[in-house]
Amino acid sequence: MSTSEERLTRLEQRFWRLEERLARIEEARPTVQPTLVRSQAPAPPQPQRPAAQAPPRRDLDLEDLLGGRLLALAGGIAVIVGLAFLVALAVERGWLGEAARTSLAFAGSAALLVLGAWLHERRGRTQASLAACGTGLAGLFMSLTAATVLYHLVPIELALVGAFVFGAVGAALAVRWDATPIGGLGILGALAAPLLTGAVDDAASLLFLAVAEAAAVAVLVWRRWNWLRVAVVALVLGQLAGWVLSAEPSTARGFTVLALFGLLNLAAGTGYELRRGAGGASASALIVAGNASILALLGVLVLDQSAAGYSEVASGWWLAGLGLAHVTAGLALLRLQPRNRVIATCLFSIGLVALNLAFVTLVSGVAIPIGWAAAAAALAVPARVVTRRRTLVYAVVGGQLLLAVGHVLLYDAPLDTLSQGHLSDLWPILAIAASAFLVARVTPAEEVDWKAVTDATALAAVAYGTVVLLDGVWLAVAWAAEAALLAEAGKRFAHRVSAAGAFGFLLLAALHALSFEARPDALVEGADPFWQALLALGAIAVAAAFAATRTIGLFPNDRVLLGFVSGISVVYLASIGIVSAFQPGSVELDTGKLTVREQGQALLSAFWSVLGVGLLWAGLRRNLRALRLAGFSLLAVAVGKVFLYDMAALEQGYRVLSFVVLGLLLLAGAYAYQRMRRNGPRLT
């Protein structure tokens, strides 16, 4: 290898070592040294640009905290306390008069503020200089308060102007230095000027407060000082409450002032949302919710203190205006900033609550649930457009429906007064049913569960409305008829909720019949009057048979189940008819020692036994397992009745008859089953 090549190789190795050392110093990824090719001179290396890295997060140093921040804060507090003691000592010994001590306080506070600003600008931005500025600014506000409230040396108008100037100076310094504590002192001090100077009742102080809040909101939104907005709005709302309680303004003046400050507070809550990526949703939500709540209460207080006295109509319109303003603000914010829907949804929800309260205040009676139900249907589409979140849509629409349902159950048609229901009570129930039906129709097809819930709500409202409209046996007949209609609707439109509703209405009709028209004790004592049991059970049997022909297969063997319901209804009706026909006093028969009731029970046992054997034989002939199971079930019931009831309740003659008839029929059934099973086709 030539000398020139060796020198080139050594220079190249030194270059790579220097490159790696520089990379380690700059915290860049080390560069892997390439393999040297000695046969030819390597190409000059390409310089690599180190990857940009975020500055490392600075850990909090205890020494910096104690020496830089806490020491400065403690020093500022000590200066303020020392000046206060000095002024108190001077007053006690008569060294200074009111004007002199006030002037001295102003001069000392201003000098401390100027000194802190000079140190921060010229000698390094330290926590000590910020503490000096904050101490001086706080001293200026304290001095202004003393000169105005304690000594009355400064007129209120001039004091407000001075407070505004001090606040502007503090805000300007805070913006320049990005110092939130200084900004808080300046802004909150300026806003608290009417309270500090005792000018809460003055009209000029309200104008000053409005101008100061507008300027403060602009600065806070610009600098993104998040939670300071909450303190500003809380301070303003507190002074508004004091003004309403002490000044007792007229209705027009009170509502005007509340509306003005409500808009300013709304701007403070939504200003962050208008800036893309500004954040601060928690503070904004707290502001808009607190502002709406306090304004609603203060509006009611204004009406209560007015000369005309409290008016529900005026209070309702105030709440309506408040709700409409929040809904409008939510929609406007959504249009201006469509990506940030948190505060827009919050505003929309607050407005909806206020409008609901206004509606309750302005109307009464059945109009309340009708209006709430109509609002649920009207909000189904707008709520989906505003929020674009299913859960929020369900909360809004479902909340309106629940309000309507709760009002109906508590006031319009309570459960304990259904028997005294009037036709007027039916309208809110029908409104709920119509609203739920419309909500289900505008719900997207993929939201199957929500569609099912709203359709089920509509069906439940129809069932409850039927209770309000009808009573007695006609209620059971109506429920059975509605079950048939739902079965037809489920079949025609392939609607599973309607098909399931048919089962629900049949169950309601059956429960009503078993509770009133055809109670289980009718198998012993008969039904009186029998025609009611005939109507109720006949309607159930017909409706179940019709539903069995129109079922859409909700679950396996649903057709068989409906057939069983129809058959059981017919058998139960026939059984009650047999017992009712042989009750004492029903017919005139020469029974000897046996009562007519015992004849009916013996015939009932025979009827069940014969019918059971007949069903078993029909199931064997047609190879239908359902009929065979029905026959076995009815025979089991007959056996249980004969051994448990007839043996104990009937006279000996009818007891013998019941056992003999049952035994013969059981033997016949067993013979038929075994013979037909052996010779016939395989049972399925």
Phi and psi in degrees as a GROMACS rama.xvg file:
@    title "Ramachandran Plot"
@    xaxis  label "Phi"
@    yaxis  label "Psi"
@TYPE xy
-71.977  163.6  SER-2
-65.6817  -37.5091  THR-3
-63.8218  -38.1779  SER-4
-67.7111  -38.5698  GLU-5
-64.4358  -41.7412  GLU-6
-63.3498  -41.5259  ARG-7
-63.1415  -38.6793  LEU-8
-65.8932  -43.2269  THR-9
-64.3485  -41.3168  ARG-10
-64.04  -38.3498  LEU-11
-66.7765  -41.8498  GLU-12
-63.5215  -41.6645  GLN-13
-63.3088  -38.7252  ARG-14
-62.1837  -42.9233  PHE-15
-67.1549  -37.3193  TRP-16
-63.4213  -42.163  ARG-17
-63.8695  -37.743  LEU-18
-64.0792  -43.7943  GLU-19
-67.2014  -38.1641  GLU-20
-64.7849  -42.0587  ARG-21
-64.2691  -36.9892  LEU-22
-65.925  -39.7597  ALA-23
-65.8015  -37.0857  ARG-24
-64.9072  -42.4178  ILE-25
-84.9356  8.33309  GLU-26
57.6883  35.0809  GLU-27
-95.9734  167.617  ALA-28
-69.5091  129.34  ARG-29
-62.7369  144.069  PRO-30
-91.7693  130.892  THR-31
-74.1893  128.937  VAL-32
-71.3048  126.129  GLN-33
-74.7484  158.967  PRO-34
-73.8449  131.452  THR-35
-79.4219  134.23  LEU-36
-103.285  112.109  VAL-37
-81.7942  -18.0314  ARG-38
-71.4017  -23.3842  SER-39
-146.756  159.525  GLN-40
-70.2642  128.4  ALA-41
-69.9055  154.625  PRO-42
-70.4144  147.348  ALA-43
-61.0074  137.348  PRO-44
-67.2048  146.395  PRO-45
-86.1479  127.498  GLN-46
-64.2941  135.853  PRO-47
-107.497  134.679  GLN-48
-86.6191  122.134  ARG-49
-61.2487  143.709  PRO-50
-67.5369  139.765  ALA-51
-71.1474  131.877  ALA-52
-122.946  147.285  GLN-53
-68.2469  144.144  ALA-54
-60.5792  137.963  PRO-55
-62.834  142.866  PRO-56
-70.184  130.388  ARG-57
-81.6653  123.413  ARG-58
-74.2728  146.732  ASP-59
-72.984  121.063  LEU-60
-96.0146  128.406  ASP-61
-61.2733  -38.1172  LEU-62
-65.908  -41.7768  GLU-63
-63.1884  -38.0002  ASP-64
-64.6581  -44.2845  LEU-65
-72.6566  -44.4569  LEU-66
-82.5326  -28.132  GLY-67
-99.0301  -42.1745  GLY-68
-101.055  -58.8522  ARG-69
-64.0969  -36.5037  LEU-70
-64.59  -42.0747  LEU-71
-66.631  -41.0968  ALA-72
-64.3039  -45.285  LEU-73
-62.6329  -37.3907  ALA-74
-63.9481  -42.7864  GLY-75
-62.7161  -43.1703  GLY-76
-64.7608  -40.6772  ILE-77
-62.5622  -39.0667  ALA-78
-63.1843  -44.5509  VAL-79
-62.9  -45.2268  ILE-80
-64.7735  -40.8479  VAL-81
-62.9668  -42.2854  GLY-82
-63.2437  -37.8602  LEU-83
-63.7858  -42.4451  ALA-84
-64.8572  -37.9131  PHE-85
-63.3906  -44.4864  LEU-86
-64.1614  -40.9337  VAL-87
-63.0633  -39.5327  ALA-88
-66.407  -40.6644  LEU-89
-65.2783  -38.4899  ALA-90
-67.4743  -40.5651  VAL-91
-64.2005  -38.6452  GLU-92
-94.759  2.0746  ARG-93
74.9211  22.508  GLY-94
-72.8377  -35.9314  TRP-95
-128.19  141.998  LEU-96
-85.4295  -177.617  GLY-97
-64.4484  -45.9969  GLU-98
-67.3067  -38.7074  ALA-99
-68.7341  -46.843  ALA-100
-65.7148  -34.525  ARG-101
-67.9679  -43.1578  THR-102
-63.7789  -39.971  SER-103
-63.1759  -40.3455  LEU-104
-65.1581  -41.3491  ALA-105
-62.5861  -46.5781  PHE-106
-64.8799  -44.2688  ALA-107
-64.7955  -41.1173  GLY-108
-66.6647  -42.8301  SER-109
-64.2027  -41.3546  ALA-110
-63.1597  -40.1798  ALA-111
-65.8381  -38.2986  LEU-112
-65.3326  -44.1142  LEU-113
-65.6517  -42.7747  VAL-114
-61.0901  -44.8929  LEU-115
-62.7105  -40.6838  GLY-116
-65.1586  -42.1328  ALA-117
-63.6076  -43.2461  TRP-118
-63.7054  -40.1219  LEU-119
-68.9683  -32.9469  HIS-120
-83.9007  -37.746  GLU-121
-104.934  -27.9157  ARG-122
-115.007  20.6901  ARG-123
100.553  138.851  GLY-124
-84.0634  97.7685  ARG-125
-115.918  164.781  THR-126
-69.2746  -29.3494  GLN-127
-64.3852  -42.915  ALA-128
-66.511  -37.6317  SER-129
-65.0742  -39.7204  LEU-130
-64.2392  -37.8118  ALA-131
-64.1884  -42.3452  ALA-132
-62.9962  -45.1924  CYS-133
-62.8381  -40.2146  GLY-134
-64.206  -43.5155  THR-135
-64.7224  -39.8993  GLY-136
-66.4857  -43.3516  LEU-137
-63.0349  -38.6162  ALA-138
-63.4027  -36.7943  GLY-139
-62.7551  -44.407  LEU-140
-67.1025  -38.6339  PHE-141
-65.1388  -41.4106  MET-142
-64.653  -40.7499  SER-143
-64.5318  -38.0795  LEU-144
-64.6156  -45.3324  THR-145
-63.6068  -42.3579  ALA-146
-66.5851  -27.6307  ALA-147
-93.0268  -49.9445  THR-148
-85.9609  -44.5526  VAL-149
-79.9268  -47.569  LEU-150
-107.126  -11.8109  TYR-151
55.6022  38.7798  HIS-152
-87.1881  -23.4812  LEU-153
-119.618  129.888  VAL-154
-61.5878  155.514  PRO-155
-62.7466  -40.9473  ILE-156
-61.7498  -45.0493  GLU-157
-66.7503  -34.5546  LEU-158
-64.9556  -39.5902  ALA-159
-65.0946  -40.657  LEU-160
-63.3811  -43.3978  VAL-161
-62.2589  -41.8277  GLY-162
-62.6364  -39.1824  ALA-163
-64.6388  -40.3029  PHE-164
-65.3391  -45.8557  VAL-165
-60.566  -43.8543  PHE-166
-63.4924  -38.9457  GLY-167
-65.2271  -39.8954  ALA-168
-63.5369  -45.6489  VAL-169
-62.6162  -42.3373  GLY-170
-65.4951  -39.2199  ALA-171
-64.3263  -43.1094  ALA-172
-65.3158  -39.2029  LEU-173
-65.7813  -39.0275  ALA-174
-66.8662  -40.7729  VAL-175
-65.3174  -39.6915  ARG-176
-98.2564  -4.23675  TRP-177
55.3749  47.8294  ASP-178
-110.277  102.055  ALA-179
-62.842  -41.396  THR-180
-60.1213  -41.3902  PRO-181
-64.5755  -42.379  ILE-182
-61.6583  -40.1986  GLY-183
-62.6473  -43.2044  GLY-184
-61.6435  -45.9621  LEU-185
-66.4784  -48.023  GLY-186
-69.7834  -49.1119  ILE-187
-67.464  -34.3852  LEU-188
-64.6623  -41.7438  GLY-189
-66.0966  -42.0017  ALA-190
-68.6355  -28.2726  LEU-191
-84.7349  1.90609  ALA-192
-58.1082  -46.5932  ALA-193
-59.2561  -36.6572  PRO-194
-71.8915  -39.4946  LEU-195
-71.3402  -33.6333  LEU-196
-90.2804  -0.179513  THR-197
71.1744  28.056  GLY-198
-112.803  39.1266  ALA-199
-68.412  -34.6585  VAL-200
-81.8469  -10.4377  ASP-201
-79.4246  141.68  ASP-202
-66.7531  -35.9732  ALA-203
-63.9641  -34.5324  ALA-204
-67.4533  -34.1538  SER-205
-65.9996  -40.4956  LEU-206
-64.2034  -42.6172  LEU-207
-60.4415  -43.4229  PHE-208
-63.2119  -38.4544  LEU-209
-66.3985  -44.9477  ALA-210
-64.6449  -43.2581  VAL-211
-63.8206  -39.8466  ALA-212
-68.4341  -39.2984  GLU-213
-60.4825  -43.9868  ALA-214
-65.9346  -40.044  ALA-215
-64.5647  -42.1629  ALA-216
-62.4987  -41.3066  VAL-217
-61.3283  -44.3685  ALA-218
-67.0344  -43.0492  VAL-219
-66.0933  -41.206  LEU-220
-69.2095  -37.1136  VAL-221
-65.3743  -47.2956  TRP-222
-84.7649  -7.30747  ARG-223
60.707  42.2265  ARG-224
-85.9148  99.6357  TRP-225
-69.9751  -71.3604  ASN-226
-72.7373  -12.1146  TRP-227
-64.2972  -26.5346  LEU-228
-61.4558  -37.8934  ARG-229
-62.7652  -43.341  VAL-230
-64.0019  -39.8647  ALA-231
-62.4052  -49.2937  VAL-232
-65.3681  -39.4591  VAL-233
-63.1493  -40.6415  ALA-234
-65.0967  -41.6999  LEU-235
-66.5915  -44.5547  VAL-236
-63.9158  -36.1579  LEU-237
-62.7202  -42.3007  GLY-238
-69.3017  -33.5603  GLN-239
-63.6985  -42.552  LEU-240
-61.6281  -42.4583  ALA-241
-61.9593  -38.5446  GLY-242
-65.8817  -42.3652  TRP-243
-64.648  -41.8801  VAL-244
-71.8334  -33.9849  LEU-245
-94.8139  -40.6496  SER-246
-82.0549  -22.5124  ALA-247
46.3517  65.1484  GLU-248
-71.9426  164.341  PRO-249
-70.0105  167.721  SER-250
-62.519  -46.4542  THR-251
-64.1126  -46.1849  ALA-252
-67.1374  -41.9349  ARG-253
-63.3181  -45.9105  GLY-254
-65.7555  -35.2232  PHE-255
-64.6513  -46.9013  THR-256
-64.6798  -43.8286  VAL-257
-63.5014  -39.5443  LEU-258
-65.1587  -40.6099  ALA-259
-61.5838  -50.9173  LEU-260
-72.3913  -27.0729  PHE-261
-63.4297  -40.036  GLY-262
-66.1921  -40.1617  LEU-263
-63.6957  -43.2407  LEU-264
-66.2552  -34.9444  ASN-265
-65.4937  -37.0619  LEU-266
-65.4969  -37.7263  ALA-267
-64.6374  -33.5781  ALA-268
-81.0133  -28.1818  GLY-269
-106.581  -5.20906  THR-270
-61.5534  -37.4519  GLY-271
-62.4156  -38.0074  TYR-272
-69.9721  -23.4334  GLU-273
-74.9243  -17.2505  LEU-274
-97.4084  120.866  ARG-275
-60.821  126.874  ARG-276
72.9364  18.2434  GLY-277
-75.3491  -28.0287  ALA-278
74.8578  -157.085  GLY-279
77.4982  31.268  GLY-280
-66.9875  -35.4054  ALA-281
-64.892  -48.2918  SER-282
-64.431  -39.7136  ALA-283
-64.1681  -43.4214  SER-284
-62.6681  -40.2012  ALA-285
-63.6114  -38.9238  LEU-286
-66.4083  -50.7331  ILE-287
-67.4576  -36.5077  VAL-288
-69.3907  -46.3827  ALA-289
-64.956  -39.4988  GLY-290
-62.4198  -45.6379  ASN-291
-64.4222  -41.6427  ALA-292
-64.9111  -46.6306  SER-293
-66.9955  -41.1527  ILE-294
-63.8915  -38.8357  LEU-295
-61.8474  -44.8658  ALA-296
-66.364  -42.0949  LEU-297
-65.8524  -34.9241  LEU-298
-63.032  -40.6361  GLY-299
-65.0695  -38.4546  VAL-300
-64.2998  -39.6484  LEU-301
-59.9055  -43.298  VAL-302
-66.6392  -38.0243  LEU-303
-67.3969  -30.8972  ASP-304
-92.6432  -4.04994  GLN-305
-72.2843  165.752  SER-306
-66.1297  -34.8407  ALA-307
-76.7219  -13.0737  ALA-308
84.5451  178.623  GLY-309
-69.1226  137.616  TYR-310
-130.681  122.822  SER-311
-65.6392  -34.8106  GLU-312
-65.0188  -47.934  VAL-313
-63.5911  -39.9651  ALA-314
-63.2285  -40.2199  SER-315
-63.7861  -40.8625  GLY-316
-69.2137  -33.609  TRP-317
-63.6572  -45.4919  TRP-318
-65.1774  -36.2163  LEU-319
-64.5952  -43.4778  ALA-320
-63.1191  -39.1841  GLY-321
-63.6672  -44.8534  LEU-322
-66.0866  -40.9756  GLY-323
-64.8509  -37.3173  LEU-324
-63.7504  -41.0528  ALA-325
-70.9443  -38.884  HIS-326
-63.0706  -43.0967  VAL-327
-63.0623  -42.3666  THR-328
-63.0706  -40.0016  ALA-329
-63.1408  -42.5288  GLY-330
-67.5151  -39.9998  LEU-331
-65.2265  -42.2486  ALA-332
-63.7724  -36.5939  LEU-333
-65.1265  -37.17  LEU-334
-72.6297  -38.0237  ARG-335
-76.5813  -33.0131  LEU-336
-135.37  75.9063  GLN-337
-67.0555  -20.063  PRO-338
-79.2906  -21.8428  ARG-339
-107.408  99.7677  ASN-340
-105.027  1.98261  ARG-341
-67.7104  -54.9048  VAL-342
-72.9789  -32.9038  ILE-343
-60.8581  -41.752  ALA-344
-66.727  -39.3328  THR-345
-62.1447  -45.2402  CYS-346
-62.6851  -42.8462  LEU-347
-61.9964  -41.4486  PHE-348
-67.1022  -43.1557  SER-349
-62.2846  -43.7857  ILE-350
-61.847  -38.1305  GLY-351
-65.6751  -41.6883  LEU-352
-63.2339  -44.5134  VAL-353
-63.4726  -40.5977  ALA-354
-65.7885  -36.3032  LEU-355
-64.4087  -43.4693  ASN-356
-64.0956  -39.9077  LEU-357
-63.457  -40.6361  ALA-358
-63.5315  -41.6131  PHE-359
-63.8293  -35.951  VAL-360
-72.4859  -34.8622  THR-361
-86.0224  -29.1599  LEU-362
-119.383  173.951  VAL-363
-151.666  170.492  SER-364
71.5574  -148.435  GLY-365
-70.4371  -12.3019  VAL-366
-65.7293  -25.6865  ALA-367
-66.5574  -56.3451  ILE-368
-65.9537  -31.2573  PRO-369
-64.2457  -43.2434  ILE-370
-64.739  -41.9011  GLY-371
-64.1491  -41.1185  TRP-372
-65.3059  -41.0299  ALA-373
-63.9753  -38.0052  ALA-374
-64.1509  -35.9681  ALA-375
-60.8231  -44.428  ALA-376
-69.1269  -37.1108  ALA-377
-71.5027  -26.9809  ALA-378
-91.9731  -4.50857  LEU-379
-60.1951  -46.4104  ALA-380
-80.1644  -48.1293  VAL-381
-59.0477  -38.6713  PRO-382
-63.6531  -35.9347  ALA-383
-69.3221  -37.2757  ARG-384
-69.2688  -39.4214  VAL-385
-71.5777  -49.9886  VAL-386
-90.0613  -36.4001  THR-387
57.3188  27.9596  ARG-388
-131.183  127.305  ARG-389
-62.3606  -43.4506  ARG-390
-62.1654  -37.9033  THR-391
-69.8598  -36.7592  LEU-392
-62.3754  -44.1104  VAL-393
-61.895  -38.7924  TYR-394
-66.3154  -43.8206  ALA-395
-67.4878  -55.4915  VAL-396
-68.1018  -44.2945  VAL-397
-63.2305  -35.7429  GLY-398
-62.8611  -42.0684  GLY-399
-63.7183  -43.1938  GLN-400
-65.0246  -40.0647  LEU-401
-65.1244  -36.6916  LEU-402
-60.6697  -44.9823  LEU-403
-64.3959  -44.4248  ALA-404
-63.2511  -43.6949  VAL-405
-61.6463  -41.08  GLY-406
-64.8876  -39.7383  HIS-407
-64.5085  -44.5927  VAL-408
-71.2668  -26.9803  LEU-409
-93.0907  -33.7267  LEU-410
-123.746  -48.5418  TYR-411
-79.179  -47.7254  ASP-412
-142.842  70.9393  ALA-413
-64.5457  158.758  PRO-414
-63.1399  -34.4267  LEU-415
-79.4666  -4.93641  ASP-416
-122.58  21.3849  THR-417
-65.1287  -33.7853  LEU-418
-67.7409  -17.8976  SER-419
-105.744  18.2478  GLN-420
-63.9316  149.902  GLY-421
-115.003  165.018  HIS-422
-63.672  -30.2213  LEU-423
-66.3221  -25.9001  SER-424
-71.3676  -13.6672  ASP-425
-77.8256  -26.2211  LEU-426
-64.7727  -45.5093  TRP-427
-64.0969  -31.2883  PRO-428
-68.8197  -42.319  ILE-429
-64.8239  -34.4401  LEU-430
-64.4412  -40.6219  ALA-431
-63.2703  -43.8161  ILE-432
-62.0302  -45.3968  ALA-433
-65.0621  -40.4548  ALA-434
-64.1639  -46.7822  SER-435
-62.8511  -37.8885  ALA-436
-64.1944  -43.6777  PHE-437
-66.8661  -39.0086  LEU-438
-60.7249  -41.9736  VAL-439
-64.0926  -34.3834  ALA-440
-72.1936  -31.4966  ARG-441
-91.3082  -1.60958  VAL-442
-77.6578  136.256  THR-443
-57.3786  150.215  PRO-444
-63.9984  -29.1236  ALA-445
-73.2275  -16.0022  GLU-446
-89.1025  70.5133  GLU-447
-65.2443  -43.5504  VAL-448
-63.5054  -44.257  ASP-449
-66.4193  -38.7706  TRP-450
-62.3727  -40.6656  LYS-451
-65.3652  -40.6984  ALA-452
-64.6557  -45.723  VAL-453
-68.3074  -39.3675  THR-454
-64.0535  -40.1668  ASP-455
-64.4325  -36.248  ALA-456
-62.7366  -41.5775  THR-457
-62.5125  -42.6202  ALA-458
-66.5114  -39.1457  LEU-459
-63.2377  -38.849  ALA-460
-64.6999  -39.447  ALA-461
-62.8152  -43.326  VAL-462
-62.5754  -41.2213  ALA-463
-69.7316  -38.0343  TYR-464
-63.4588  -34.0274  GLY-465
-63.9947  -36.4102  THR-466
-64.8673  -39.7198  VAL-467
-66.8583  -37.6449  VAL-468
-80.8174  -36.0209  LEU-469
-124.053  167.952  LEU-470
-151.92  161.224  ASP-471
70.8578  -147.129  GLY-472
-65.1023  -28.5904  VAL-473
-69.1999  -24.6513  TRP-474
-66.876  -44.718  LEU-475
-63.7843  -40.4169  ALA-476
-63.8258  -41.9121  VAL-477
-64.4287  -43.2732  ALA-478
-61.9968  -39.8337  TRP-479
-65.2548  -41.0486  ALA-480
-64.0531  -40.6919  ALA-481
-64.9391  -33.9316  GLU-482
-62.9201  -41.5606  ALA-483
-64.694  -41.9659  ALA-484
-63.2484  -40.394  LEU-485
-66.307  -37.5885  LEU-486
-62.5968  -41.1853  ALA-487
-65.7414  -42.3408  GLU-488
-64.2048  -40.0329  ALA-489
-63.0061  -38.6116  GLY-490
-72.1563  -43.2725  LYS-491
-70.8003  -39.1791  ARG-492
-107.707  6.4718  PHE-493
52.9335  44.9633  ALA-494
-103.86  111.254  HIS-495
-69.4018  -34.3689  ARG-496
-66.4286  -39.846  VAL-497
-63.7036  -42.1657  SER-498
-62.7309  -41.0278  ALA-499
-68.2882  -34.4129  ALA-500
-62.1602  -30.8059  GLY-501
-59.862  -42.8082  ALA-502
-62.9312  -41.2109  PHE-503
-63.9289  -43.2947  GLY-504
-69.7482  -35.57  PHE-505
-62.2962  -39.5251  LEU-506
-63.6849  -42.4934  LEU-507
-60.9849  -45.5508  LEU-508
-62.4418  -41.5264  ALA-509
-65.4045  -42.1268  ALA-510
-63.847  -40.5675  LEU-511
-64.4792  -42.9797  HIS-512
-63.7351  -42.6051  ALA-513
-69.1067  -22.4188  LEU-514
-89.5804  -26.727  SER-515
-129.765  -62.7268  PHE-516
-77.2592  -35.9675  GLU-517
-137.305  67.748  ALA-518
-68.5642  155.92  ARG-519
-58.0376  -29.9121  PRO-520
-71.0661  -6.94879  ASP-521
-67.3762  -20.1277  ALA-522
-69.8977  -13.3423  LEU-523
-109.374  -43.1308  VAL-524
-107.593  -5.97988  GLU-525
81.9319  169.002  GLY-526
-105.13  133.85  ALA-527
-136.87  108.368  ASP-528
-84.2949  151.185  PRO-529
-73.77  -26.4408  PHE-530
-65.3877  -28.9081  TRP-531
-67.9747  -42.3576  GLN-532
-63.5679  -37.0904  ALA-533
-62.5362  -45.0118  LEU-534
-66.0954  -47.7297  LEU-535
-65.1831  -53.7844  ALA-536
-69.1986  -33.5222  LEU-537
-64.9757  -41.6332  GLY-538
-64.416  -39.6636  ALA-539
-65.1117  -43.1356  ILE-540
-63.1516  -44.64  ALA-541
-65.5702  -44.9616  VAL-542
-64.0091  -41.032  ALA-543
-66.8503  -39.8184  ALA-544
-64.7878  -40.9402  ALA-545
-65.7008  -42.3629  PHE-546
-63.4297  -32.1242  ALA-547
-64.9332  -30.6822  ALA-548
-82.544  -14.8389  THR-549
-116.403  11.004  ARG-550
-69.1926  151.784  THR-551
-110.276  14.3869  ILE-552
76.2281  56.2198  GLY-553
-64.8501  -37.3722  LEU-554
-150.456  164.457  PHE-555
-60.5377  138.602  PRO-556
64.1802  26.9264  ASN-557
-69.1917  -31.8162  ASP-558
-64.5415  -40.6137  ARG-559
-64.651  -40.889  VAL-560
-62.2711  -44.5462  LEU-561
-64.0162  -37.4826  LEU-562
-63.2841  -40.5259  GLY-563
-60.9499  -43.1294  PHE-564
-60.3729  -44.1796  VAL-565
-63.7258  -46.4441  SER-566
-64.2799  -43.3394  GLY-567
-62.1727  -38.1379  ILE-568
-61.788  -42.9296  SER-569
-65.0288  -45.7209  VAL-570
-63.5151  -42.2764  VAL-571
-63.8694  -40.6029  TYR-572
-64.502  -44.4911  LEU-573
-63.1642  -37.8893  ALA-574
-64.5279  -44.8114  SER-575
-64.5714  -36.7563  ILE-576
-63.3996  -40.2028  GLY-577
-63.1707  -47.6623  ILE-578
-66.0223  -41.2055  VAL-579
-65.0578  -35.0041  SER-580
-69.2095  -24.5014  ALA-581
-110.969  25.7463  PHE-582
-77.5894  153.831  GLN-583
-57.5296  128.05  PRO-584
93.6383  -9.05901  GLY-585
-76.0114  -44.4093  SER-586
-136.141  162.116  VAL-587
-103.825  109.004  GLU-588
-133.562  147.142  LEU-589
-85.4652  99.7666  ASP-590
-103.014  -3.76387  THR-591
66.4461  -127.934  GLY-592
-83.7308  -13.1807  LYS-593
-91.23  139.982  LEU-594
-85.3434  162.393  THR-595
-65.104  -33.9596  VAL-596
-60.3072  -38.1667  ARG-597
-68.4642  -34.373  GLU-598
-62.1183  -41.8332  GLN-599
-63.1648  -39.698  GLY-600
-67.9758  -37.9239  GLN-601
-65.9855  -42.9441  ALA-602
-64.1843  -35.197  LEU-603
-64.5761  -42.5368  LEU-604
-63.1349  -42.0246  SER-605
-65.5855  -39.6685  ALA-606
-61.1232  -45.5394  PHE-607
-64.5253  -39.3705  TRP-608
-66.9036  -46.5046  SER-609
-62.8371  -44.2427  VAL-610
-65.8964  -37.7999  LEU-611
-63.4993  -43.9671  GLY-612
-65.7507  -38.6292  VAL-613
-63.4194  -43.4921  GLY-614
-64.4756  -38.6619  LEU-615
-63.5841  -43.7425  LEU-616
-64.7158  -41.3068  TRP-617
-65.141  -37.4755  ALA-618
-66.9902  -33.7333  GLY-619
-72.7798  -40.876  LEU-620
-65.8957  -41.0324  ARG-621
-96.321  -0.861011  ARG-622
57.4059  48.3581  ASN-623
-113.295  112.735  LEU-624
-65.3578  -33.6878  ARG-625
-62.9339  -42.6413  ALA-626
-67.1156  -38.2895  LEU-627
-63.5699  -42.3211  ARG-628
-65.4569  -37.7632  LEU-629
-63.6618  -41.4835  ALA-630
-63.1113  -46.1174  GLY-631
-59.3065  -41.1063  PHE-632
-64.3458  -45.1708  SER-633
-67.2455  -37.3726  LEU-634
-63.9652  -37.7427  LEU-635
-64.0202  -40.0252  ALA-636
-64.6813  -41.4621  VAL-637
-63.3094  -42.9951  ALA-638
-60.6864  -45.4256  VAL-639
-61.9738  -40.4821  GLY-640
-65.6645  -45.1313  LYS-641
-63.7755  -44.5716  VAL-642
-77.8703  -29.6585  PHE-643
-98.7549  -36.3035  LEU-644
-104.938  -52.5866  TYR-645
-62.7263  -38.0289  ASP-646
-61.4325  -33.4805  MET-647
-93.6458  -29.5802  ALA-648
-102.364  -26.0454  ALA-649
-90.7063  157.33  LEU-650
-70.6561  168.857  GLU-651
-61.4416  -40.0004  GLN-652
-64.5744  -48.2397  GLY-653
-71.398  -26.2201  TYR-654
-66.8184  -43.5354  ARG-655
-63.1765  -42.4578  VAL-656
-61.7444  -42.6242  LEU-657
-62.9269  -44.0491  SER-658
-69.44  -41.0109  PHE-659
-66.0774  -47.0164  VAL-660
-61.4045  -44.6338  VAL-661
-62.8995  -44.1307  LEU-662
-63.4307  -44.7972  GLY-663
-61.2946  -42.4081  LEU-664
-67.7908  -37.0609  LEU-665
-65.3412  -40.0163  LEU-666
-64.8415  -40.3512  LEU-667
-64.801  -40.2117  ALA-668
-65.7876  -39.8346  GLY-669
-66.7763  -39.9683  ALA-670
-64.2894  -45.9673  TYR-671
-62.6688  -40.8273  ALA-672
-63.56  -47.4932  TYR-673
-69.0354  -40.0735  GLN-674
-69.7239  -46.6453  ARG-675
-71.0997  -29.4985  MET-676
-70.2043  -34.4041  ARG-677
-76.0487  -40.4584  ARG-678
-95.5758  -24.3879  ASN-679
-88.6535  -173.295  GLY-680
-68.5393  165.374  PRO-681
-65.5967  130.629  ARG-682
-73.1442  140.28  LEU-683
